[in-house]
Amino acid sequence: MSQDTRWYVVHTYSGYENKVKANIEKIIENRNMHDQIHEVIVPLHDVTEEKNGKRKTVQRKVFPGYVLCKMIMNDDTWYVVRNTRGVTGFVGPGSKPVPLTEEEIKNMGIDMSSVSIGVEIGEVIKVTSGPFEGSVGGVTEIHEHKHTVIVQLSIFGRETPVELDYTQIEKM
């Protein structure tokens, strides 16, 4: 089975979206599954409502009854998510979860740049923004769930580990 991280849509009981998100995140923490289930989101958008003649902006769920999970689909992750309280199942035919396409993800406004950076531990990268812009160093750690990498940079003649966001680096 491929170790492919994709976005999946999880169907929940109406009104349980945030509870399901919290429950899945707790399970990820307890079972140390950060490397398999990377992100759980309940997409929100701002809506202006008028109540008693006053306008106010409130956040509403973009997809009531659904939670998005960025994960590697395997028997363990399927079981964990499927058996989380409040989850009724994955979106897809029968019991087979179908990942979202890149186009669907873009249309939802999810930032695709965070999906994969295409660098591996030991590779040399260049810093493209921030205080270390222009510096070059080797990747020593990759934290996918935080979208960061640890890079060894030479600062004042010393090798120093620096945490950088995916958006701040590029492959050499």
PENORCOR-V859461 format. One record per backbone hydrogen bond with DSSP energy under -1.0 kcal/mol. CO is the residue of the C=O (numbers start at 1). NH is the residue of the N-H. Records with the same first field share a line. If there is no record, write none. Layout:
CO = NH, NH
//
This chain:
2 = 4
6 = 71
7 = 100
8 = 69
9 = 91
10 = 67
11 = 88, 89
13 = 16
16 = 20
17 = 21
18 = 22
19 = 23
20 = 24
21 = 25
22 = 26
23 = 27
24 = 28
25 = 29
26 = 30
27 = 31
28 = 33
33 = 36, 37
36 = 72
39 = 70
41 = 68
43 = 62
45 = 60
47 = 58
49 = 56
51 = 54
54 = 51
56 = 49
58 = 47
60 = 45
63 = 66
65 = 12
67 = 10
68 = 41
69 = 8
70 = 38, 39
71 = 6
74 = 78
75 = 79
76 = 80
77 = 81
78 = 82
79 = 83
81 = 84
84 = 87
86 = 13
89 = 11
91 = 98
93 = 96
101 = 105
102 = 106
103 = 107
104 = 108
105 = 110
106 = 109
112 = 115
120 = 123
123 = 139
124 = 172
125 = 137
126 = 170
127 = 134
130 = 133
132 = 135
135 = 127
137 = 125
138 = 152
139 = 122
141 = 150
143 = 147, 148
147 = 166
148 = 143
149 = 164
150 = 140, 141
151 = 162
153 = 160
155 = 158
158 = 155
160 = 153
162 = 151
164 = 149
165 = 168
166 = 169
168 = 128
170 = 126
//
